[in-house]
Amino acid sequence: MTEIILTGCNGRMGKAIADTVKASEGFTIEAGVDINTLPSPDFHVYSDINGIEDPHGVIVDFSHHTLTKDILDYAIKHKLPVVVATTGHTEDELSLIAEASKSIPVFKTANMSLGINLLVELAKKASDILKDSFDIEIIEKHHNQKLDAPSGTALLIADAIRDNLDRETEYTYDRTARREKRKPEEIGIHSVRGGTIVGEHEVIFAGPDELVTISHRADSRRVFASGALSAAEYIKDKKAGLYNMSMLLSEKIK
């Protein structure tokens, strides 16, 4: 049985996690944490993670990146693994995550979907083959309540492509203030916000007289909830270190 401490339990993703746990075997939510302390019929909800005095299991964090330090400090104190599922982290917060992984197992990825991580691998392969002859653009679409732009997933895709290229690149988020031709080293990243779009990502490779696109669409938050639970199960008995979805997938393939 994998025990979960769910931070951000009353948010959209927190509720999706709770619903997924109800419908699956092998998981239980020991406690929830949220600034909105709306009670749950299945577990106690705390307004502050420090209110949980005898914690067990894995912290699955779907709260907000500004709470990263408090959650990591608590996890280190109680020697608990953490699945960091929030996005929009500052450089300081990313440093905190890396430092915490020296003491506890930390799973960090910008997107918990298996399909998205497959898209990342395909985009890396495409960039390796197409190289300098194709321009690369990324379009991401999300609901109108999403706060950060571009999405953490769009940056995950862009970073994976950039690290796979053997040339200098620069990210371009907006061309409205420019009056110039597109530079070959650019990776364009564009954000769309509207309605209740769960998440769509498209990578465009535009070359001479042909166009290659790789896309993924999430139709519900259940895909992210399932991925987060898989991550929790994966790291619950791991030693200290920083883990990601590529590692999880590689272990599943073996």
C-alpha positions in Angstrom: 0.0 0.0 0.0 1.3 3.4 -1.0 0.3 6.1 1.5 -0.1 9.7 0.3 0.0 13.1 1.9 -1.7 15.2 -0.7 -0.9 19.0 -0.6 -3.2 21.1 -2.6 -5.9 18.5 -2.0 -8.9 20.8 -2.7 -7.6 22.2 -6.0 -8.5 20.8 -9.4 -5.6 18.3 -9.5 -5.9 17.5 -5.8 -9.5 16.4 -6.3 -8.5 14.4 -9.4 -5.9 12.6 -7.3 -8.5 11.8 -4.6 -10.9 10.5 -7.1 -8.3 8.3 -8.8 -7.2 6.9 -5.4 -10.8 6.0 -4.7 -11.0 4.0 -8.0 -7.7 2.2 -7.6 -6.2 -0.4 -5.4 -2.8 0.0 -3.7 -3.1 3.7 -2.6 -4.6 5.5 0.3 -4.6 9.2 1.3 -3.4 9.6 4.8 -3.9 13.4 5.0 -4.6 16.4 2.9 -3.2 19.9 3.1 -4.9 23.0 1.6 -5.4 26.7 2.5 -9.1 25.9 1.7 -9.8 23.5 4.5 -13.1 22.2 3.0 -13.4 18.8 4.7 -13.1 15.5 2.8 -15.1 12.4 3.7 -12.0 10.3 3.2 -9.2 12.0 5.0 -8.4 14.9 7.3 -7.5 18.2 5.7 -4.9 20.5 7.4 -4.3 24.1 6.6 -0.6 23.7 7.2 1.5 20.6 6.5 3.3 21.1 9.9 0.0 20.2 11.5 0.5 16.6 10.6 2.4 15.3 13.6 3.0 11.6 12.7 3.3 11.5 8.9 3.7 8.4 6.7 4.1 7.7 3.1 4.9 10.0 0.1 4.1 13.7 -0.2 2.4 14.5 -3.5 2.5 18.2 -4.0 -0.1 19.8 -6.3 -0.3 23.1 -4.2 1.7 26.1 -5.5 5.4 26.5 -6.2 5.7 29.3 -3.5 5.1 26.5 -0.8 8.0 24.4 -2.1 10.5 25.4 0.7 8.0 24.6 3.5 7.1 21.3 2.0 10.7 20.3 1.4 11.7 21.4 4.9 8.9 19.2 6.4 9.8 16.3 4.1 13.5 16.4 5.1 12.6 16.7 8.8 10.4 13.6 8.6 12.5 11.7 6.0 9.6 11.5 3.5 9.8 11.2 -0.3 8.2 14.0 -2.3 6.6 14.1 -5.7 6.9 17.7 -6.9 4.0 18.2 -9.4 3.8 22.0 -9.3 5.2 24.2 -12.0 6.5 27.8 -12.4 9.4 27.4 -10.0 11.9 30.2 -9.6 15.7 29.4 -9.9 15.9 29.6 -6.1 13.1 27.0 -5.7 14.7 24.7 -8.2 18.0 25.0 -6.2 16.0 24.0 -3.1 14.6 21.0 -4.9 18.1 19.9 -6.0 19.5 20.4 -2.5 16.7 18.5 -0.9 17.3 15.5 -3.2 20.6 15.0 -1.4 18.7 14.0 1.7 15.5 12.5 0.5 14.1 11.0 -2.7 12.5 13.8 -4.9 10.5 13.1 -8.1 10.3 16.3 -10.3 8.8 16.6 -13.7 6.9 19.4 -15.4 4.2 17.0 -16.6 3.0 13.7 -15.1 1.4 12.4 -18.3 3.0 9.3 -19.9 1.9 10.6 -23.4 3.6 14.0 -22.9 6.8 12.3 -21.9 6.6 10.2 -25.0 6.1 13.4 -27.0 9.3 14.8 -25.5 11.3 11.7 -26.6 9.8 11.9 -30.1 10.6 15.6 -30.3 14.2 14.9 -29.3 14.5 12.3 -32.0 13.0 14.6 -34.6 15.3 17.4 -33.7 18.3 15.1 -33.9 17.3 14.0 -37.5 16.0 17.3 -38.8 18.7 19.5 -37.2 19.4 22.9 -38.8 17.2 22.7 -41.8 13.9 23.0 -39.8 12.5 25.8 -37.7 11.1 24.7 -34.4 7.9 26.2 -32.8 6.0 25.0 -29.7 2.3 25.9 -29.1 0.6 25.2 -25.8 -3.0 25.6 -24.9 -4.6 25.6 -21.4 -7.7 26.7 -19.6 -8.4 30.4 -18.8 -7.6 30.0 -15.1 -4.0 28.9 -15.5 -1.6 31.5 -14.0 1.8 30.7 -15.6 2.7 31.1 -19.2 4.4 29.5 -21.0 3.4 26.2 -19.4 6.0 24.2 -17.5 5.5 21.4 -20.0 6.2 23.7 -23.0 9.5 24.6 -21.3 10.2 21.0 -20.6 9.8 20.2 -24.3 11.9 23.2 -25.4 14.7 22.3 -22.9 14.8 18.7 -24.1 15.1 19.9 -27.7 17.7 22.5 -26.9 19.8 20.1 -25.0 19.7 17.7 -27.9 20.9 20.3 -30.5 24.6 20.9 -31.2 24.0 24.6 -31.7 23.1 27.8 -29.8 19.4 28.4 -29.3 17.2 31.1 -27.9 13.6 31.0 -26.8 11.3 33.6 -28.4 8.0 34.2 -26.6 6.6 37.2 -28.5 7.4 38.7 -31.8 5.0 41.7 -31.7 7.8 44.1 -30.8 10.1 42.8 -33.5 10.2 43.7 -37.1 12.8 41.3 -38.4 13.1 37.9 -40.0 13.0 34.8 -37.8 16.5 33.8 -36.6 17.6 30.2 -37.3 18.5 29.7 -33.6 15.1 30.6 -32.3 12.7 28.1 -30.7 9.3 29.9 -30.6 7.0 29.2 -27.6 3.4 30.4 -27.8 0.7 30.3 -25.2 -3.1 30.1 -25.7 -5.5 30.5 -22.8 -9.3 29.9 -23.0 -12.3 27.9 -21.8 -11.6 24.7 -20.0 -8.8 23.3 -22.1 -7.0 20.7 -19.9 -3.8 20.8 -21.9 -2.6 20.7 -25.5 1.0 20.8 -26.7 2.2 20.8 -30.3 5.7 20.8 -31.6 6.1 22.1 -35.2 9.2 21.4 -37.3 8.9 23.7 -40.4 11.3 22.9 -43.2 11.7 23.6 -46.9 8.4 22.6 -48.5 7.3 20.3 -45.7 5.9 20.4 -42.1 6.3 17.9 -39.4 4.1 18.1 -36.2 4.0 16.1 -33.0 1.1 16.8 -30.7 -0.5 15.6 -27.5 -3.9 16.4 -25.9 -5.1 15.6 -22.4 -8.8 15.2 -22.2 -9.0 15.0 -18.5 -6.8 15.5 -15.4 -7.0 11.8 -14.7 -3.9 11.3 -16.9 -1.9 13.5 -14.6 -3.3 12.0 -11.5 -2.4 8.5 -12.6 1.1 9.6 -13.4 1.6 11.3 -10.1 0.5 8.1 -8.3 2.9 6.0 -10.4 5.6 8.5 -9.4 4.7 8.1 -5.7 4.8 4.3 -5.9 8.1 4.5 -7.8 10.0 6.6 -5.3 8.5 5.4 -2.0 11.4 3.0 -1.3 14.2 4.8 -3.3 17.3 6.3 -1.7 17.9 10.0 -1.7 18.2 11.5 -5.2 16.4 13.5 -7.9 14.2 11.3 -10.1 12.1 12.1 -13.2 9.6 10.5 -15.6 12.3 9.3 -18.0 13.8 7.2 -15.2 10.3 5.8 -14.3 9.6 4.9 -17.9 13.0 3.3 -18.3 12.4 1.1 -15.3 8.9 0.1 -16.5 10.4 -1.0 -19.9 13.0 -3.3 -18.3 
